[in-house]
Amino acid sequence: IKITQIDINRNYTTMPEFTIDRVTWKKYAERLLNQARNGIVKRRNQKSKRAIGTSNFLENAPTLYIEEDISLYIEAAQAFQICGDWIDAAEAYSQAALMNGSELKQDEEAAILYTEAGLCAMKSDANEGVNYFKKAVSQYCDCNKYDQAGRICKWIAESYEERQQYKEAIEEYKMTMKYFQAKNITYQALNCERKVAYLQYLVGEYNEASLLYKAIGMKDLDYNLTKYNAHNSFFKSALLLLAL
């Protein structure tokens, strides 16, 4: 039976058909959010009862309920995405990430969900997207996934660069470089270093940019993939010295 209209007083285990209008999808998403929030409140009440010894619950039951609530948040986020409510979608993904990280101690899963939140938020508010990406970076670092942390950190740097916030972009590219170096991803780290030098030139830090281009040129000589770029790096370094 195809669902053509959503009864918001009913619990659904599957998403409605894609042909349903935007308003109905939004109601469906809000219903899922309410289910998840009610589950959280219920667990808190049960925890309080266990603390005073008035009730006895299976120890593994709370984990199962948490996973169910996380699934509800994710499904709500996907519904918000379908109807184009990007900030609501990001918030729902963020709640799922928070529960994965704090309740289940699953840092990598939390990082993935924060990344989804960031991608959604970027479609509406770049600053919000960056905030979620930073949370994803933190979670990836907690589980030693520095290559993934570097990938997300690079997105943050690129976002700042697109909005001409060059000083913030410089700091993020420097951090990205460190993450890639931690995983010996040398080529990507060098590319980030070139970005730092270029942005330093844009903000008028000619001496710093010149020294960095010289250092990049020396590193270029050490690798077959980049040794033919060395003369360009040295040339840029010399030009910047002339501009001082």
ABEGO torsion letter per residue (X at the ends): XBBABBBAABBBABBBBAABBAAAAAAAAAAAAAAAAAAAAAAAAAAAAAAAGABBBBAAAAAAAAAAAAAAAAAAAAAAAAAGBAAAAAAAAAAAAAAAAAAAGBAAAAAAAAAAAAAAAAAABAAAAAAAAAAAAAAAAAAGBAAAAAAAAAAAAAAAAAAGBAAAAAAAAAAAAAAAAAAGBAAAAAAAAAAAAAAAAAAGBAAAAAAAAAAAAAAAAABAAAAAAAAAAAAAAAAAAAAX
